């Protein structure tokens, strides 16, 4: 099917069946119809909407073509039961012994559109359209566009000319949307920006509290802000990306206050200043972090020959069992048999030793621990050498003094 443009706008549609009673049946004198009359104006907008002996009736937003001889009975409106009786007529209220006019505009009891101005009158009110527009029904319309409709009816084509009124753009006339307004035919819709939701009144946009929906948005703390949220980290940590927290290494950044005779040790969420020389009597320092107990001192008889100081940090509530530190022998005598043990510092049995082979073992966290907390463990390697049995079982030992700092958080 082809259609040609006759005016500014051309629309082609094909209607297979119109109202059968309005086209294919001849009018009869005895037909009676009950019609709900409404505010549709199509009969006035479309010239000659009904052909021949048919008459146009506005009906439910559209129109009907009925025989001119038909009897039309308007449908009755449901009875309105007043909520309460008053001695004053509608639009007035009692004030003492008198009835005074109610200003519906001031009380916002009017039904004017956002583009209209409410004007109070005695006993009622009116809604006035802006300049250049006229009121039709409840809407304000302005300019008129001419259109042609090319329709095929009963196998033939008919060109129908009609006018379409341009409705007022409420978004440009002060619609009460708090953020965004979308104009639609005869009305408008309010919409909200990301991070907001439309309120019950259909106009206001309320902030969405994203933090209340989930506890997994941020690793530490979620902070709700207008239209968005942000993540915060505790002191000693910095934001990594948008939600994770990373420890700040104050020893590398220089943000510590350790003295010249101290060493900065970075731990989760903070730092620790330790003395460079941590050797205690009867031990003497022989190198950085290493102390030895001279064999010529009687007090050294039952003590490990050497102690090496090490430091480490772990997070709170770590899953268990968990391997956290490996012990490795630096020198082994031929034929020596080595065993590893926790000599001191583990009174609550939070750790245990798992020996890997003759020269190494693993320190294992046995129970989940919470910080901030500090452990000082003496991990001892005992060496027995049968080749030196001419003086009895020759035994010597060395220790690793491990300072373990448990951070205050699980990250």
Secondary structure by P-SEA (a helix, b strand, c coil): cbbbbcccbbbbbbbcccccccccccccccbbbbbbcccccccccccccccccbbbbbcccccccccccbbbbcccccbbbbcccccccccccccccbbbbbcccccccccccccbbbbbcccbbbbbbcccccccccccccbbbbbbbbcccccbbbbbbbbbbbcccccccccccccbbbbccccbbbbbcccccccccccbbbbbccccccccccccbbbbcccccccccccccccccccbbbbbcccccccccccccbbbbbcccbbbbbbccccccccccccccbbbbbcccccccccccbbbbbbbccccccccccccbbbbbccccccbbbbbbbccccccccbbbbbcccccbbbbbcccccccbbbbbbbbbbbbbcccccccccccbbbbbbbbbbccccc
